[in-house]
């Protein structure tokens, strides 16, 4: 188990984890093959950090088959939530309602890794499908693709959550969008900000402070456990070979909150109160 010198406030949410259970097959055409990282392992790990509420995010290796995610929700219990991936042109109202009843509160569009094969623009189609469901749209994309979809984001009609520091290493380019639409930012995967770990921490600290100045009530945190790899090594690795997880600090972002100038109340808002609102915690056993 991964221990840490800091402990998160009571009631903290980890808003971005993946579950990989070898009982569930990975799709053909995936970018990588992960090792096991099960819901049972996560249930043992989170108490060491002080996390009470996990949020499973559908990984690209499963495409639109959410079986592993739903099984993980059942294993983690009523305090867990999830973000699924669907084909918006194929899923029925009943199936969406079933996902919501099972604990799913958002649908993810991944514009980085190969995953679900969806014809058309998955962002626009998924946003349209979400209206009236009570769920939000989550986007994993590089900053350039996010900015290119500014009009679509502003007109989505649902909250939009941007993964991993909103796909960039600065805040200024996002300011007009943050002012004009219900956009949330997930403070996660800081190690993706730079190949140099020290530089990545410096960038993350600055962005945490600036995002907090702009949208303090629309910030959430995720550990990105179990830290999948990527980059050139992934492209060179045969798909039959298991990709090792990165050995990084799962609580590296909360560990920067003090240095970013966030008060204890501000930290509790990011870790507890903001996700409680986003993930509909009224029906969660806090």
C-alpha angles and dihedrals in degrees: 000000000000112000126192136194092231124065123205123235119273110275095027121164126217099206099188125047132133127217121210114186117175090216087075118065123236119232125256114254094036121149097232146002114236128203121240120296105162135191089245090057090048091050088057094045103048097063088059089062098039095251116151101172123048124194115204114209117202109250120224092240089073097050109195095336102108095179095113092046093051092047089051090052091053092049094048094048136217096325090065128090134184147204113219136195120228140165099252092205094055108036117097128222088249093053091049090050090050091053090051092048089051093055104271112140103169145028121226130219112197114199094170110055129043109258136122114026103227122168118226125014106331092197097057094038094049093046091052091048092052098057111114095011098098090237131116134227118246120198131196107190142126114269093253091059091047092052091046088058096049094121092048092048093049090049097041093107091216134071112279120212117201114208128224105010089321093292098289146078099239138048107211097082091058098050098095091050094046089053096049106039141038092260120161125197125213114215098214144122096028088169088071091064095077140359087233109076095209092050091047091055091049092052092045093050091053093046093048090055094046096045090049091054090053107036110009092160094049101055124105134171134229130181094212087221128208088028108226118211130234141156127085094336091059092052092051096045119095111244090236090063119086113243112227118234118247116259100230137137108272092203097045093118098051087045087064097052095092092048089048089059098251116154122226089258092051091050092050090051092055095043100038120005102042095050091044088063097041096047096043097249092180087093095039122098097238 
